[in-house]
Structure formats: structure tokens, C-alpha cells
């Protein structure tokens, strides 16, 4: 990666996607932040090459 990093998701889009899938806004608001945190961390790890392949079959 060349000096950039993922900081977060477009939460408005994520909320609209959840609503389109018929999910309760309360459930989306509860579950989305912890999921976003893990995904952002993992995306940045993989982009910088510091992510592990644990759990993936080669």
C-alpha cells in the first residue's frame, strides 16, 4: 500500500444496505460498529502485508 489506509466504512450506505435486506435499524446499529472495526483492521493488515494466512488453505 502506498501511504494510504482504510479508516472506516460509509455507514450511511451500510445502513441503507441493511434496510434493503430487511434488517432492523436497531440491530444494524448494534452489530455494524464491531464488524466494521474488525474488517478495517484486517483490510489494513492485508494491504500492508502484515496479515497472516491463518485459517486459509494454501
HELIX and SHEET records of a PDB file:
HELIX    1   1 UNK A   11  UNK A   20  1                                  10    
HELIX    2   2 UNK A   25  UNK A   48  1                                  24    
END                                                                             
